[in-house]
Amino acid sequence: MTSGLRYVFAVVALLALAYGAYLASPLASTERPGLDLSRSRATAAGLYTVAIEPEAGEIKQGELQGWIVSVKGKDGAPVADAQIAVDGGMPEHNHGLPTAPAATENLGGGRYKVEGVKFSMSGWWELRFAITAPAGADNVTFNLVL
């Protein structure tokens, strides 16, 4: 066997080993033990309860999508005329969303449409919402795993 052929086999073996290590690592796994993946929760200060759902019914990777955000007050009543700012990113990769999503429409009944959400790769994402309404300003973070 020539030295060039040995070199090629060595490189292929190292690449296979590296890929196997990646597949076994937490970065490649879609499971995140202990991570709260609920789609409804109270805001940080407890002023509101917020629920989110993808408009299409499922989360899609690599596509622009809309989300419906529902906001209720402490009394369970829908919050009308809330101002909602949207942010997010991948905590394990230290980068934000690849787009700038925004709340674009008040659908009534405490429901708001958010457009321009895109998840460019698989992994753990956060969607963060800052809500300002008559009860005050508060925020909530949702964990999503694609």
trRosetta pair geometry for C-beta under 8 A, 3 or more apart (Angstrom, degrees):
i j d omega theta_ij theta_ji phi_ij phi_ji
1 5 5.1 -117 -175 83 90 127
1 6 5.8 106 130 -57 117 90
2 5 4.7 95 58 7 82 102
2 6 7.1 -142 98 -4 44 86
3 6 5.5 -50 -148 36 37 115
3 7 6.4 44 151 -25 66 102
4 7 5.6 -51 -152 31 32 115
4 8 6.7 33 150 -19 64 102
5 8 5.6 -49 -150 33 35 112
5 9 6.5 34 152 -16 65 104
6 9 5.8 -57 -150 39 32 111
6 10 6.2 34 152 -22 66 107
7 10 5.7 -55 -148 35 30 113
7 11 6.5 29 154 -18 64 105
8 11 5.9 -54 -149 36 30 110
8 12 6.4 28 154 -17 64 108
9 12 5.7 -56 -146 39 31 111
9 13 6.2 32 155 -20 65 108
10 13 5.8 -54 -146 37 29 112
10 14 6.4 28 155 -18 63 106
11 14 5.8 -55 -148 37 30 110
11 15 6.3 30 154 -18 65 106
12 15 5.8 -55 -147 37 30 111
12 16 6.3 31 154 -19 64 106
13 16 5.7 -54 -148 36 30 112
13 17 6.3 31 153 -19 64 107
14 17 5.6 -54 -147 38 31 113
14 18 6.3 32 155 -19 66 106
15 18 5.7 -53 -145 37 31 111
15 19 6.3 31 156 -18 65 106
16 19 5.8 -54 -146 37 29 111
16 20 6.3 32 154 -19 63 107
17 20 5.7 -55 -148 36 30 113
17 21 6.5 31 153 -19 64 105
18 21 5.7 -53 -150 35 32 112
18 22 6.5 35 151 -21 64 103
19 22 5.6 -51 -149 33 34 113
19 23 6.5 34 153 -18 65 104
20 23 5.8 -52 -147 35 32 111
20 24 6.5 24 155 -12 64 109
21 24 5.9 -63 -150 42 31 107
21 25 6.4 42 150 -38 65 105
22 25 5.5 -51 -149 18 33 118
22 27 7.0 -58 -161 73 77 112
22 28 5.5 106 149 -50 73 131
23 28 5.1 -115 -127 117 34 168
24 28 7.4 50 27 46 18 132
25 28 5.5 94 64 7 78 98
25 29 7.5 -142 103 -10 45 93
26 29 5.5 -59 -148 31 42 116
27 92 6.5 178 -111 148 86 144
27 123 6.9 -19 -168 -116 67 115
29 32 7.5 149 110 -63 103 58
30 122 6.8 -62 -90 176 99 115
30 123 7.9 -123 -106 -101 63 26
30 145 5.2 126 -172 152 75 114
30 146 7.1 -101 -128 102 109 27
31 145 7.6 95 -94 155 15 162
32 35 3.6 5 118 10 117 139
32 37 7.6 127 61 -56 111 111
32 124 5.8 82 -73 -90 148 124
32 143 7.4 -118 85 162 151 135
32 145 5.6 -168 -2 -78 119 143
35 124 7.0 -108 -140 -128 164 127
35 143 5.2 -136 171 143 106 161
35 145 7.2 97 99 -45 146 124
36 41 7.5 72 144 -79 134 146
36 143 6.0 119 77 27 61 126
37 143 5.5 -86 -97 90 57 100
37 144 7.1 97 -142 -105 89 36
37 145 6.5 -58 -106 8 127 102
38 41 5.6 110 95 -54 120 103
38 142 7.8 -111 85 -135 58 91
39 51 6.0 53 131 -160 82 75
39 52 5.4 -119 -168 63 88 72
39 53 6.2 67 169 -76 141 69
39 142 6.7 43 -125 -145 49 135
40 49 6.7 26 179 170 93 99
40 50 7.1 -171 -144 96 55 42
40 51 3.9 -10 -101 -101 93 91
40 52 7.7 -174 -75 17 53 58
41 49 7.1 -150 118 -150 19 72
41 50 6.6 -17 64 59 61 79
41 140 6.1 160 86 -159 100 125
41 142 7.2 165 24 -92 121 82
42 46 5.2 3 170 -116 128 61
42 48 7.2 155 -153 89 58 42
42 49 5.4 -43 -94 -99 61 72
42 50 7.8 114 -132 15 15 75
42 140 7.4 -166 119 -104 29 121
43 46 6.4 -150 68 -54 74 13
43 47 5.5 -32 62 47 132 78
43 48 4.7 50 -10 55 125 83
43 49 7.5 -128 -12 -82 77 25
43 50 6.2 75 -62 -9 87 113
43 131 6.6 -102 -96 38 146 124
43 138 3.9 77 140 140 147 124
43 139 6.1 132 -160 69 103 20
43 140 4.4 -93 -110 -57 67 100
44 138 6.0 -170 46 -169 81 88
44 139 5.4 13 1 66 120 74
44 140 6.6 -161 -26 -83 73 54
45 136 7.4 -62 90 102 146 131
45 138 4.8 -122 40 -118 105 110
46 74 7.1 51 148 -99 85 103
46 138 7.7 -127 42 -139 26 150
47 73 7.4 -50 163 -142 67 66
47 74 6.8 -74 -159 -49 36 97
47 131 7.8 -162 88 88 118 116
47 133 8.0 168 141 55 124 103
47 135 4.9 158 -170 122 112 123
47 136 5.4 -126 -114 62 156 102
47 138 4.2 -174 37 -30 121 150
48 71 5.3 -20 -171 -163 135 92
48 72 6.4 140 -163 72 76 43
48 73 6.2 -52 -108 -105 70 38
48 74 7.6 -84 -86 -49 32 59
48 79 6.3 -36 -121 -28 119 150
48 131 5.8 -46 28 91 158 154
48 133 7.2 91 -71 31 132 133
48 135 7.0 150 -58 68 88 140
48 138 5.8 171 16 69 100 137
48 140 7.5 -101 82 -32 103 128
49 71 7.6 149 76 -155 48 44
49 72 4.7 -15 58 62 96 101
49 73 8.0 -10 17 70 81 7
49 76 7.6 2 28 -107 133 54
50 69 6.4 -16 -166 -171 102 93
50 70 6.9 152 -157 80 49 56
50 71 5.5 -10 -104 -102 79 70
50 72 7.8 -169 -74 24 37 69
50 129 6.2 -172 -173 70 163 144
50 131 6.9 -166 -78 -38 131 147
50 140 4.8 -177 39 44 139 160
51 69 7.4 157 80 -157 48 46
51 70 4.4 -5 56 54 97 108
52 67 5.7 -2 -167 175 99 124
52 68 7.1 155 -153 81 50 52
52 69 5.4 -13 -101 -103 80 70
52 70 7.7 -161 -72 20 34 73
52 127 6.7 150 -164 92 175 144
52 129 7.9 177 -70 -29 124 140
52 142 5.7 -87 28 -34 140 168
53 57 7.7 -2 167 -109 104 37
53 67 6.7 158 80 -160 35 77
53 68 5.2 -12 61 56 88 98
54 57 6.2 -60 87 38 96 12
54 58 6.0 -61 74 77 143 15
54 59 5.3 -173 -49 -78 149 56
54 60 7.5 140 -169 -1 151 79
54 65 5.9 -11 -154 153 104 137
54 66 7.6 113 -167 86 60 50
54 67 5.6 -54 -108 -104 44 77
54 68 8.0 60 143 15 5 78
55 65 6.5 -176 38 174 98 86
55 66 3.8 14 -3 88 146 96
55 67 6.0 -125 -27 -88 83 20
55 68 5.8 113 -85 -29 74 90
55 113 7.3 39 -82 -138 129 94
56 60 6.6 9 65 -20 148 119
56 65 6.1 -82 2 -145 118 115
56 66 7.6 116 -25 52 81 79
59 65 7.6 174 -143 67 50 167
59 119 6.8 21 174 18 108 145
59 144 6.3 155 -109 -171 161 130
59 146 6.0 -123 121 -98 128 96
60 63 4.4 -19 118 45 126 120
60 65 5.6 140 43 -59 106 138
60 119 7.7 159 93 44 44 103
61 119 5.4 -72 -119 94 63 101
61 120 7.5 59 -172 177 80 9
61 121 7.0 38 -161 -140 118 9
61 122 6.2 -25 -110 -70 151 70
61 146 5.2 121 -77 178 110 144
62 118 7.3 13 -157 -167 14 97
62 119 7.4 -50 -29 84 38 63
62 120 6.3 70 -95 -136 59 43
63 118 6.8 -152 94 -124 23 87
64 99 6.9 104 -111 -77 93 165
64 115 7.7 31 169 179 106 78
64 116 6.1 -33 -153 -126 108 37
64 117 7.1 123 -158 63 56 43
64 118 5.2 -41 -92 -73 55 104
65 117 5.3 -49 69 73 80 94
65 118 7.1 135 15 -85 78 53
66 113 5.9 -15 -171 -169 120 97
66 114 6.6 152 -161 80 64 52
66 115 4.9 -23 -104 -101 89 70
66 117 7.2 131 -106 23 17 102
67 101 7.8 25 22 -169 114 146
67 113 7.6 146 77 -159 44 50
67 114 4.5 -15 61 61 94 107
67 117 5.6 36 -16 0 113 150
67 127 7.7 81 -36 -159 178 160
68 107 7.2 -22 -137 8 102 155
68 111 5.8 -12 -173 -166 104 105
68 112 7.3 146 -159 72 55 42
68 113 6.3 -31 -102 -101 65 59
68 114 7.6 -171 -82 19 16 83
69 84 6.2 141 89 -154 153 165
69 103 7.0 -68 37 -106 135 109
69 111 7.2 147 78 -156 45 53
69 112 4.7 -24 65 64 96 96
69 113 7.9 177 20 -88 81 11
69 114 5.6 59 -16 -21 115 117
69 129 6.4 145 -141 -112 147 155
70 78 7.5 -74 -168 -123 88 93
70 110 5.6 57 -164 120 72 97
70 111 5.1 -22 -98 -97 77 73
70 112 7.7 174 -81 18 31 71
71 78 7.1 86 82 -160 62 62
71 79 4.2 -56 115 45 106 119
71 82 5.2 -3 69 -3 162 163
71 84 7.6 -156 -44 -77 140 122
71 110 5.0 -137 66 -173 63 94
71 111 8.0 176 17 -81 69 28
71 112 7.0 21 -3 -1 109 114
71 131 6.1 155 -122 -139 142 147
71 133 7.1 161 140 -36 144 150
72 76 5.5 -9 171 -155 131 33
72 77 6.4 151 -157 73 83 26
72 78 5.8 -54 -102 -95 72 38
72 79 6.3 -179 -116 -16 16 89
72 110 5.7 47 -77 -179 60 160
73 76 7.1 -45 70 20 68 18
73 77 5.2 -6 37 58 109 82
73 78 7.9 27 -1 99 84 7
73 79 5.4 123 -49 -73 84 96
73 133 7.9 -124 -85 105 95 142
73 135 5.9 147 -130 -39 106 149
74 135 7.3 157 -8 -140 99 154
77 110 7.6 167 142 -57 52 138
78 109 4.9 -108 -125 178 170 46
78 110 2.6 -137 -158 -23 91 120
78 111 7.5 -42 -146 -22 127 66
79 82 4.9 51 123 -49 116 119
79 110 5.0 84 36 -122 54 98
79 131 7.8 65 101 177 157 130
79 133 4.9 -13 -180 -149 127 169
79 134 8.0 -163 -152 31 98 88
79 135 7.5 -81 -119 8 125 117
80 106 7.6 67 -160 -172 65 132
80 108 7.8 0 -117 -139 94 50
80 110 6.7 -75 -64 -73 51 62
81 106 6.8 3 -91 -120 44 156
81 133 6.9 127 92 -131 68 89
82 106 8.0 148 43 -111 67 108
82 110 7.7 50 -3 -142 123 65
82 112 6.8 -93 67 -46 105 141
82 131 5.4 -17 -177 -162 127 97
82 132 6.7 146 -166 73 72 43
82 133 4.1 -41 -106 -73 84 112
83 103 7.7 164 -169 61 43 143
83 131 7.3 144 76 -158 54 45
83 132 4.4 -14 58 61 105 100
83 133 7.2 -179 19 -66 66 59
84 103 3.9 90 71 -39 107 152
84 112 5.6 135 11 111 148 164
84 114 7.2 -89 115 -82 133 107
84 129 5.7 -24 -161 -163 100 104
84 130 7.2 147 -156 74 47 52
84 131 5.6 -9 -103 -103 76 72
84 132 7.9 -162 -70 25 36 68
85 103 7.5 -87 -75 2 22 109
85 129 7.1 146 74 -158 51 51
85 130 4.2 -6 55 54 105 105
86 101 4.4 -61 105 96 142 102
86 102 6.2 -159 30 -97 116 27
86 103 6.5 143 -27 -35 111 78
86 114 5.5 110 -69 -149 152 130
86 117 7.6 -88 161 -81 146 97
86 127 7.1 -27 -159 -169 95 90
86 128 7.2 138 -161 80 46 58
86 129 6.0 -15 -101 -102 65 71
87 96 7.0 -64 -172 -146 84 115
87 97 7.2 -165 -171 3 44 116
87 127 8.0 144 82 -163 41 46
87 128 4.5 -25 71 67 88 109
87 129 7.9 179 28 -75 70 29
87 130 7.4 37 5 -12 109 102
88 96 6.7 112 88 -162 46 72
88 97 4.8 59 73 -48 91 112
88 101 7.7 17 18 29 115 125
88 117 7.9 33 35 -135 146 98
88 125 6.3 38 165 172 121 94
88 126 5.0 -166 -148 97 83 65
88 127 4.4 -27 -89 -107 139 43
88 128 5.4 171 -77 11 65 78
89 93 7.7 -132 163 70 93 93
89 94 7.8 3 148 -178 133 18
89 95 5.6 -158 -161 107 115 42
89 96 3.8 -76 -83 -118 119 37
89 97 5.7 -109 -78 -34 60 56
89 125 7.1 -150 124 -149 17 73
89 126 6.2 -4 55 51 55 94
90 93 4.0 17 104 36 123 109
90 94 7.5 -41 89 12 80 21
90 95 5.7 13 44 58 98 78
90 121 7.7 -6 -72 64 153 105
90 123 5.9 39 -139 104 124 127
90 124 6.5 115 -148 84 77 65
90 125 5.7 -48 -87 -100 71 63
90 126 7.6 166 -92 12 23 79
91 94 7.5 24 -170 -70 30 46
91 124 6.3 -44 41 109 96 115
91 126 6.1 66 -35 -17 101 121
92 123 6.6 -121 53 176 126 127
92 124 5.8 85 -3 53 117 113
93 123 7.1 69 -25 120 121 161
97 100 7.4 148 90 -80 115 32
97 101 6.6 -40 126 -3 164 101
97 117 7.1 -77 -152 -142 142 62
97 118 6.8 118 -178 60 98 71
97 119 7.9 -66 -133 -88 87 53
97 125 8.0 67 -92 -157 83 116
98 118 5.4 -67 65 91 102 115
98 120 4.7 67 -15 -37 145 130
99 116 4.9 -157 147 166 131 90
99 117 6.8 -177 68 -126 129 17
99 118 4.5 93 -8 22 127 110
100 116 6.3 -23 80 142 48 142
101 114 5.5 44 165 169 118 102
101 115 6.5 -176 -148 92 81 34
101 116 4.1 177 -106 85 59 91
101 117 4.5 22 -86 -70 143 67
101 118 8.0 177 -59 3 103 67
102 114 6.9 -170 99 -148 23 72
102 115 6.6 -18 61 58 69 76
102 116 6.1 33 16 34 72 134
103 112 5.0 -9 -152 161 116 128
103 113 7.0 125 -157 79 62 45
103 114 5.2 -43 -92 -93 59 77
104 113 5.5 -51 61 95 87 98
104 114 7.0 129 6 -124 82 26
104 115 4.8 -3 -3 12 138 114
105 112 6.8 162 86 -160 52 60
105 113 4.1 13 54 39 101 116
106 111 7.9 119 -170 84 51 54
106 112 5.8 -31 -109 -106 52 82
107 111 4.1 -47 69 99 117 102
107 112 6.3 -168 9 -92 90 23
107 113 5.8 99 -45 -31 111 91
108 111 6.6 -2 70 46 43 93
114 117 6.4 53 123 -36 106 115
117 127 7.3 -2 -132 -112 131 124
119 125 5.5 -82 -120 -57 116 161
119 144 7.4 -106 -88 107 147 132
119 146 5.5 148 138 -36 147 153
121 146 7.6 153 118 78 39 132
122 146 4.6 -132 -130 103 62 94
123 145 7.1 -83 151 -144 24 69
123 146 6.5 0 35 53 37 88
124 143 6.6 -24 -163 -163 95 97
124 144 7.5 145 -157 80 48 47
124 145 5.3 -22 -98 -100 64 83
125 143 7.5 142 80 -160 49 49
125 144 4.6 -22 68 68 98 98
125 145 7.4 174 21 -85 73 31
125 146 6.7 35 -3 -8 117 104
126 141 5.4 -14 -168 -170 114 106
126 142 6.9 147 -158 75 60 46
126 143 6.0 -31 -100 -99 72 56
126 144 7.4 167 -91 21 21 80
127 141 7.2 155 79 -156 44 55
127 142 4.7 -11 58 58 94 101
127 144 6.4 44 -10 -9 103 121
128 139 6.5 10 -177 -178 95 113
128 140 7.3 175 -149 90 56 42
128 141 4.8 -18 -100 -103 82 81
128 142 7.8 -170 -76 22 38 66
129 139 6.5 172 90 -151 51 67
129 140 5.4 -6 57 58 96 86
129 141 7.8 -179 20 -81 66 37
129 142 7.8 31 -3 -4 103 101
130 137 7.0 2 178 -170 92 98
130 138 7.9 176 -154 93 55 31
130 139 4.7 -25 -104 -98 63 102
131 137 7.0 166 89 -150 50 52
131 138 5.6 -16 63 65 96 76
131 139 6.8 165 15 -92 74 42
131 140 7.3 15 -4 6 116 98
132 136 7.6 -78 -139 149 61 30
132 137 4.6 -13 -101 -100 83 85
133 136 7.4 -3 65 45 63 29
135 138 7.9 -20 101 -8 104 121
